[in-house]
Amino acid sequence: MSPERKRRKVRHGVVVSAAGDKTCVVMVQERKRHRMYGKMITRSTKFHTHDENNESGVGDKVTIMETRPVSKTKRWRLVKVVEKAK
């Protein structure tokens, strides 16, 4: 492995749950074109995210980054809140 670290994955999504302490669930939607039919397909994935300062709320648009495992389900951390919910 090279001495410099690999680039980490970054995703943009919307917070769908902020009930846990220092945890929020972020839904990331990905639009892809179907290989055979060409129709656009929307896939959504939920990521459990480590939110150290509990700064996110439901409906906020956020940026998350891949990180080492923080718990059983959390492998992502909150980078910043892009837009607060209205």
C-alpha positions, -999 to 999 in steps of 0.1 A, spaced: 0 0 0 12 35 -8 23 58 20 -4 84 13 -39 76 23 -67 67 -1 -94 93 -9 -124 88 12 -159 86 -2 -181 117 2 -219 117 -1 -246 144 0 -280 136 15 -309 145 37 -313 137 74 -343 115 80 -338 107 117 -319 124 145 -333 106 174 -301 90 187 -274 107 207 -245 117 184 -262 98 156 -282 107 126 -296 87 97 -289 102 63 -307 92 31 -286 95 0 -304 93 -34 -285 82 -65 -298 86 -100 -285 63 -127 -294 54 -162 -306 18 -167 -280 -1 -188 -304 -17 -212 -335 5 -213 -320 39 -207 -346 49 -182 -334 69 -151 -336 50 -119 -335 65 -84 -319 44 -57 -319 55 -21 -296 43 7 -296 51 44 -264 57 62 -260 58 100 -237 88 106 -217 100 136 -227 135 145 -204 145 174 -221 178 183 -257 168 175 -258 197 151 -281 182 125 -319 180 125 -345 162 104 -347 176 69 -312 192 69 -291 187 38 -257 174 49 -223 162 36 -210 129 50 -176 112 47 -165 76 51 -145 68 82 -133 39 104 -161 20 122 -174 40 151 -200 14 162 -217 -16 149 -236 4 122 -218 37 120 -191 39 93 -197 75 82 -193 109 99 -209 142 94 -187 167 76 -210 198 75 -246 209 74 -251 224 39 -286 237 45 -309 238 75 -345 226 73 -371 253 71 
